[in-house]
Amino acid sequence: MAKVKVRIRGKNGKITTTKTVVPPPKPGGPSGKTYRTPRAEFRAEYMSGSKHTMAEGTAKKFHEALDKAGEYMRRYEGLKSFAGNGMKMPHVERFVDYLINRYVSEHTGRPLTDKSIKDILGQFRKVLLVVGKEHMLRDYASYDLKVTREDLERPIAFPAEWSTERAAFQARMEEKAEWIGAAAELGLAFGLREQERIRSQDMLTKVNGEYFATYKCGPLLSVTGRQLTERYGPTFRDRLELVQEGKEYLIVQGAKGGRNRPAEMYNDVRRAAVERVRNYIQTHKAEHRQHMSIIPDRFSLQEGRDRYGDAQEKCGGTKGNLLHSHADRHWDAQYLKAQGWSDKEIIEDKGHSDPRKIAYYIPRK
């Protein structure tokens, strides 16, 4: 994985620089073979593996952007290659126009938000970098995309009836499957992202300076910092200093960028949500024996994530009506603020490292 400096040209000709991470090309360079689609060509000639050494979430976004760009170039421009003389700047300009003015999401039936378009173009820029055509994509302001920090930091103003609507949504999720309902309850209690709520079930505590943790929904056992690091990654080790004597924590797994973390079970709501997930797994061992997680063994992680997302959509949950994991995170952050938590504590609980992120959750007076 290579970190490279990118030069981005604005509409007024001004050049700005930034850094990004791009997948390394396969050893030996392009083979010269002809492929049926641009995305097939890119995967075959430039990717060194299925995850190409990126973090899981970044890899998923990269694949989605590659698919959208590749399908557009094949379907609307008749191209079979991103590289060589196949793709020109007008193709890129028309692709951006397609995302802004013509693309409709197959999941929601609505146009993409500026933030979603920015995410796609940010990953597509990596494709252009690898094939040596990064100059073809201008900065976001050139396309009139409102994606500055000020644009994106818009805390949600929840209507008075939101709690009632969220409870009705929870009931619909319970009807889909018990494991889906348990994951939704856990997600609301802790303000977890979708992947975090279907992968988290283990607990951590500290007694007399010694750590005790469960593993794969097992009993609390003595564990060292090194063992925790091996299980949950180096960023989890760095967050162990947040663990206070005598308090209980949920070990949040599947976090964005691999930043797994302990989240304090500070009230009965959080504690009950964790106990429900653990009890469900332990009483349904025949279906969860292999991984001992909330996802049934018959599903892979990706399939479990898709099942949860499909259930959420079929139950009427969207970002627009605030019945979504995104809204759950904002709700919990604002609730923690009302309980007297500091901005730093809230940011840590939500898994961020940048203190400025608090402006994304908490309205400023």
C-alpha positions, 0 to 999 in steps of 0.5 A: 500500500503506497501513500502518494501526494496528489495534485488537484486542479480547481476550476479556477486553475488553482492547484492544491495538494493532498495525500491518499493511499492507493493499491499497488499494481501487480508486479510486472505491470499490465499484461497487454490482454484485452478485457471486456469491461474497464473494471475487469481490466483494472481488477486483473491488471492493477490489483494485487489482491481481493482487499489490496491491503486497504482497510476493509471499509475503504476496500468496500468503498473502492470496489463500489466506486470502481464498479460504478465508474466501470459500468458507466464507461462501458454502458454509456461511453463504450470503453473497455479500458481505463488505461491507455488512450481509452479514457479521456477527460470528457469521459470523466466530466460526463461521469461526474455529471451522471452521478450528480444529475442522472444517477438514482440509487437502486436502494432508495430510489433517490439521487445521491447526496453530495457526500455520497458523490464525494465518496465515490469520486474520492475512490475513483481518483485512486483509479486515475492515480494508478493509471496515471490520469489523476489530472482528469478529475478536478476538486469537488468545489469545481463541481459545486458539491457542498462537501466542506467541513462546514457543509457536512457538520450538520447535527441532526435535530430530532423531532419530538416523536422520534423515540416513538417512531424508533420503537415502532421500527425496532418492533418491525426489526424484531419480526424479521429475525431475533438476531436482527432485533438484538443487533438493532437494540445493541446499536441504538444503546451504544450508537454503533455503526451497522457492522459494529452492531453485528460483530460486537458481543464480548465484554471487558473489565479491570479489577485490581489492575488486571484485565478480564475479558470474554472471547467469542461470547465465553466467560470472563477470563484474565487476559493481558494487554498483549492478548487484547492487542492480538485479538483487536488490533494496536489501536485497541491497545492504545485505548486500554488507558480509557478502561477504568477500575471496576467498570464494564465495557463492550468490546466494539468490533468491526469498527471503521478503519479497524479502530476497535474500542471499549465502550462503557456499559454505564447504564442499564440500557447498555447492559441489558442490550449486551446481555441480550446479545450474549444470551441469544448467542449462548442459547442458540449455539447450534446456529452460532457455534462456529464464530459465536457471534450474532450472525448465524453460521450459515451467513458470511460476514458480508451476507450477515451485513447484507441481511441486516441492511436489507431488513433495515430497508424493508422495515422502512429505515432510511437516513431520510426518516432518521430510522437508521444506524446513522441516526442512532449514533447521533441520538446516542451522542446527544443523549450522552451530552445531556447526561453530562459527558464531555466532548472528549468522552463522547468522541472516544465512545463513538470511535473517533480520534479527531476532536473536531468530530464533535461538531458533527453530532452536537448542535452548537448554540 
